[in-house]
Amino acid sequence: MTQTAELSTATPPQHVVRPSAVAGFLLVHAAAIAGVALVGFSWTGVALCVASYYLRMFAITAGFHRYFSHRAYRLARVPQFLMAFLGQTSAQKGVLWWASNHRHHHKYSDRPEDIHSPVQNGFWWSHIGWILSGLYDETDYTRIPDLAKFPELRWLDRNQYAATMVYAVALFFAFGWTGLIYGYFLSTVLLWHGTFTINSVMHLFGRRVFPTADQSRNSMIFALVTMGEGWHNNHHYYPSSAAQGFTWWQVDMSFSLLWLGEKIGLVKGLRRAPSPAVTEALALARTKLDVSVETSGQAMEDDPLAQLAARWDGIRDAARVTAHQALADLEAARLRAVQRLDVLQADYAAARTRAEAAASNRLVELRAEIENTRRELHDTLVRLVEAAENLGLSAAAPA
């Protein structure tokens, strides 16, 4: 068992941070503030800061979170690596480290084992303290076997600062000091706090729409700041969806961009928001579970079998509806595949017919050419013989 796994199941650690980690964290902030003061205000710098912020926020929200942590869609291997590389330009450690800890967070959300719960450990610890503590620096590969099998991702995870250094140098060479200060340092500081608010603020402030077991909440403001992550209560209610905005007015720019990626064939298997039937069934299941726990009393607490039976009673209807939805999605995928296969088979038959027709035409042409050549050879031989006879030559009798 790794150090991270051991700590996650033990009593909560003391809230102590590493001085070196704090120094590095503050140094980036100081570079951003002092750099802006030295370079001066620049609209170009502001544009670079905003563009760099949202470019990398997309890599965190759509990449680190929805793809690597929840596998809510599929990418080919090269786009997968590029998404991981872009995400690591945000200087939020390695892609595998990020996904591993996020999966742990969902397993124990707002319970004592949750390593960054503001409910358990306070706002600042959940916002940044847990990262600066050094207690969770190791990547627990047992949580991410589906990702750990890729050597290029393991390399990126081991070299967590390589991508962000390349990004910073590229901005400097492309835009000079303005690019480095605004496009990298200031943008990175804003990106850090924008991302970290989902761990801290979105478990304390906002609207709770769905009765999840944790304190996750929704906020339009933070959804705009984080490209859709502000619909955090939605996400904890139905984490397998690539969409975190469940209604038309819940703006989710990350999902919109992923939808465009699906249209051009880059993104596959994009999981949508749950249907109203699934949402209703899940809500009913949660209500039944809460009622069963309340009415079971001490007997429930003492009997693990009774606990499991009550939990199943609570989720059974939701499981049926969700399974039905999953089967419907699979059936739709099957129909799309059948339609595609029919089109491909028709194209193949047409191409084969064209090829056979072309081949048949060529055979006719070759036969005609052979006959013409035979006639030319025959005529040539006749003329040769006639010419020889006119010269008084005669063919020798065969031996």
Secondary structure, 3 states (H helix, E strand, C coil): CCHHHHHHHCCCCCCCCCHHHHHHHHHHHHHHHHHHHHHCCCHHHHHHHHHHHHHHHHHHHHHHHHHHHCCCCECCHHHHHHHHHHHHCCCCCCHHHHHHHHHHHHHCCCCCCCCCCHHHHCHHHHHHHHHHCCCCCCCCHHHCHHHHCCHHHHHHHHCCCHHHHHHHHHHHHHHHHHHHHHHHHHHHHHHHHHHHHHHCHHHCCCECCCCCCCCCCECHHHHHHCCCCCEHHHHHHCCCCCCCCCCCCCCCHHHHHHHHHHHCCCCECCCCCCCHHHHHHHHHHHHHHHHHHHHHHHHHHHCHHHHHHHHHHHHHHHHHHHHHHHHHHHHHHHHHHHHHHHHHHHHHHHHHHHHHHHHHHHHHHHHHHHHHHHHHHHHHHHHHHHHHHHCCCCCCCCC
